[in-house]
Amino acid sequence: MFAMQLSKPHTPLEWVELPDPHPGPGQIRVKVGACGVCRTDLHVVDGDLTHPALPIIPGHEIVGRIDELGDGVTDLSIGQRVGIPWLGHTCGHCLYCDEGKENLCDHPLFTGYTRNGGYATMTVADARYAFPLGEEGDDVSLAPLLCAGLIGWRSLSHAGNGKKIGLYGFGAAAHIIAQVLRWQGREVYAFTTPGDTEKQAFARSLGAVWAGGSDEMPPDLLDGAIIFAAVGPLVPAALKAIRKGCRVVCAGIHMSEIPAFSYDILWEEREIVSIANLTRQDGLDFLSLAPKIGIKTKTTTYPLNKANEALDDLRHGRFDGAAVLVP
């Protein structure tokens, strides 16, 4: 197999040839058809997430077909198309797993961080954390749903049922969740880097009723806000933009330092919450709904060996929507 592998944070990924892996009990081997490039991958490469299992193959928005089954796998089959997400394994017996909060498991494994991921021609995954995808849609268009879509979906479920929802950072996740919000009959307010008129136009093309810089106030107070950008100062900005009794959801796994802010913008029962990982039920719910919504992902594709270029383009916001690697 071939892969783009990280040997040390703050260094480029390296093109390597490795022995083909084989699945152990309860595992599957997947021939990768496409793998999305997520901002979390940047956090791994840039050292923001500090304990990767080095050397590591990044990538956790994986779409591919099973070509080998490990012992004990009976509910999946050779040739079946599956998606492999960020949360790749849980212990099943800690306090959080027992409470049905597997996304907070004390002993998890994360795809592309603590177990090898999808920047490769094949990968091995826990069969319990592989989502059957069916045959509708192509691999490239589906790949961003495996994290940008799933984390966006979980974030939206925590943002409440209000009419007016603000999305801070209009990248891969926001461009998917904007379509969900419009399908639900709600209003999208898109916040981008100040002056980024191209991203603002992209948001409007997806039905946003308003789009502006993150330094601006929306025309009306919002019923909730989701922060997708890893920018701590957006937290007090979003608090100022929501009405009383509403919530700011921090969707990222990493965020820069949140600056001090006065209590008055939090008062009146405003809330700040974070989102961690996902549950399998999140995946089942969202992936079954996505075809009904008719979500169209905007993607820019790169050959697998151009993963460093894709990551740099993501870092500097050089494309709309999502980047996807194709082996």
C-alpha positions, 0 to 999 in steps of 0.5 A: 500500500501507499500512503502520505505519512506524518513522522513529526509535527510541523513537517510535511507528510511523506510519500511511503510504501508500506506492507498491506495491513490485514484486519484483526478480529472485529476489523475490516480492511477498506480500499480507499476511494476518497478521503476528505481533508479536514481542519483536524488533520491540520491540527495533527500536522501542525502540532495543535493536537499533541499526542498523535501515534507517530508515525501516523497516516492522517485522514478520517473522512474515508469512503471506500469498499471492504476488501477483507473481513476480520474474524467475527465480522458478520454484518458487513460484506466484501465489496460493500461501500462504507464510511470511516469517521474520526471516532474509530474505537471505544472501550465499551465499558467506561463510565461514559460508554455505559451512559450512552456517551461513547463520544466521551469514552475514556479510552478511544481511538481516533482515525488519523490521530491514534490509529492510521487513517485514510491518506492511503490506498487502504486502511484497517478500521473497527467494523463497529465504526464503519457506516454503510453508505449504499450506492447513491452518490460518488465517493468524492461527494460523500467524503466530507459528510464523514466529519464536516457533515457529522460534526456539523449535525451534532453541533446543530442538535446542540444549537437549539431549534431557533429560526435564525442560526449563525455560522462562524467560519464558512468552510466544509462543515458550514456549507453542509449544515447551511443546506440542512438549515435551509431544508428545515426552513430556518435562516442562515447567517454566515460569518467569514473572515472580515473582507472575504467577499468570495466566501460571503457570496458562496454562503449566499449562493447556498441560501444564507439570508445574510453574510458578512465579516465576523467583526460585524453584528447581524441585522437581527439577534440570532437564536443560536450560533455555531463556531466552526473556525478555530478562533477563540475571539469568535466566542465573545463575538457570537455571544453578543450576536445571540439573544437571551436564553440562546447558545453558542456551540464551539464545534472544533476539537481545537481553538485558540485562546478565548479572550476575557469578556465581560459577564454582561454578554453571557448573562440572561442565560446565554450558554457556551458549549463544546462538541466532542467527537460523535456517536454512532447514532449521530452517524446513522441519523445524519447519513440516512437523512443526507440523501433526503435533504439532497446535500450537494458538497462542493469539493476540490480534488487532489491526488493522494501524493498532493496531500501537503498541497491540499493541507496548505490550501485549506490552511490559507482558505484557497477553496470553497467547500471541502478538499478531497484526496483521491488515491 
